[in-house]
Amino acid sequence: MKLRFAMTVLLAALALSSHDAFAAPLTMQEAIAKVQHETGGKVLSAETKTQGTKTIYRIKLLTRGGQVKIVEVPAN
């Protein structure tokens, strides 16, 4: 009985911790909106990069302080 309870708790913890693994990949528009919201900067350009099987959005933005920054956002 204790083993069954322990296995149930373990499986529930794994399911909750890996929720992001089942989430839909981020689109470039979603990545841009996320960066704009988090930084308050103006997006200058955005491009998609592939590293192996991973997709990364490389977003160049102008910060409120006038600096140009590059932010990389994983798609998945």
PyMOL commands that set and color helices and strands:
alter all, ss='L'
color gray80, all
select helices_A, chain A and resi 2-17+19-22+28-39
alter helices_A, ss='H'
color red, helices_A
select strands_A, chain A and resi 42-51+54-62+68-74
alter strands_A, ss='S'
color yellow, strands_A
deselect
rebuild
show_as cartoon
